[in-house]
């Protein structure tokens, strides 16, 4: 029995392996099974070259465990190792000194496996002792045993293995005993080793016999050694891709379509990407693309290898050209990664453009599911926007689809306003905004549907890209103001009367929001009162909410435009009732306020151009006194008008109708409206 120490210059290497090198302890099994697969693949290569002339037999890797003893064994029938090879590959960790290693790498978990071959030593993350039993493929080789208890000391001597290959036996430490359980090993093998190119056996197949499940004695193979992405696209049918998707995601709906990646220059990349159904919302399950390196699972966090919007795709990417850190769980940023990312984006755009050109009907049928994905890409990737504008579609409220150019030609004759600006009308909810859509249609206009949560951002993007154009939500103002063909004639009423009418109607509106009142001649067949939300404010509030924060716009109170249609008979009736009931009181207020206003105007004229310090104190006091007196009279006037508004059933009815059409009438107010409506028609 030979004893020695691992070829490093510091005894700190094992604590560093255990705590620093690997960000996720569970990958030890992947590393050891991958090494066993490599040993098996090397034997295949030797057999093909003629260097190995024996029988390879059934090549596979076997994993076994004993939860009671706390052991895991990884066995292969690959090339095995001689004593000299154990000394070279196990005892000499391949770097010049542990001191240099610690100085350079302990604070940056990057690029260590590739340079230092530390995969085997991941075993010590979970083990108090590791044993190797191995027998080389070489003629007259002797079996070798190696063991180490997690420090630089090791023992090497004669082993007991009788057949070619290697056993790695892990004696788990107390904190890691859970890894020996059947459920845990099944989970880890399924996660990391599902598509390794050599059969991985764990446990035995079972069958139903005599009312119970019994073992058949046949090894249970847990992986698919020839996954779909390793095969040529010309050999595969749509059914094969659908079946593979179900293998990857057993509980998911079938995807829309797929892209098969198969590149060997200037980098090696294979894989299959699927477009999932994401109609209702962006499913924040972005970790659906699995990254593999030569069929070894690396990670499902691929943000650094595919553009952000493509993380919504599902599927598999496999590339030996992607640099990995020691845990193989995070990607480094380098030129290869950037090239691969650009290529994947191009392939996705190519596929979508091909469907647009050759099977547009299919694209239209899938559009509601694809829309969020494509919009996300156009918003976040300028190059993708340039490609996507060729195949991106616009859908209108009657379900017809148009390319950007087609839609522009459709609306430009009717929807160009007096300032030569093309106005795109859109709805976010066809049912809720139905009356506004009908109003637009009655004028020969068309209305688009933008009903995804990205659309407030996307509308902004299109507005910046489309020359001399604006996007207006169909309920953001009266239709004749959204597409203004001529200047509208204003009602002939005084500024004082405008203020009085505003006070009457504001009094019955729900509190907590800001209302900007205007009086317009909309026409006698238009609603008496129209409540709309400013396109600018609403859009930016929605963008703020989507971004997950309350910025300046998001923190402002809700703001509405309250348009009173002076042409409507109900409004004329309200004006008559106001005149009948309040004309004497309002005249009295006018008389009371006239003298103070005149006096205040005279004072303002007398101090015009003077500095504050040059104005006599008595004049200042007189001015302030007059301002308080005028404010007091105006407050009394407002209270009188507000009381009139609240007590007037027609005012309440027309305002409630406007609130109802916007989905803003609820609870007790809605109940009162129903009762009032019944009383008015009975």
GIQUI-V485766 format. One record per helix or strand of 2 or more residues. SS is the DSSP state (h for helix, s for strand). FROM is the first residue (numbers start at 0). TO is the last residue. If there is no record, write none. Layout:
{{SS	FROM	TO} {SS	FROM	TO}}
This chain:
{{s	1	4} {h	12	20} {h	24	48} {s	59	65} {s	70	75} {h	82	90} {h	97	104} {h	111	115} {h	118	124} {s	126	134} {s	143	147} {s	152	157} {s	164	171} {h	173	179} {h	181	191} {s	198	208} {s	211	220} {h	227	229} {h	232	234} {h	237	247} {s	256	262} {s	268	274} {s	288	292} {s	295	298} {h	307	311} {s	313	317} {h	334	357} {h	359	379} {h	381	387} {s	392	395} {s	400	402} {h	403	410} {s	421	426} {h	433	441} {s	446	448} {h	454	464} {s	468	472} {h	478	481} {h	494	505} {s	513	519} {s	528	531} {h	534	545} {h	551	554} {s	558	564} {h	568	605} {h	611	613} {h	616	646} {h	648	660} {h	666	680}}
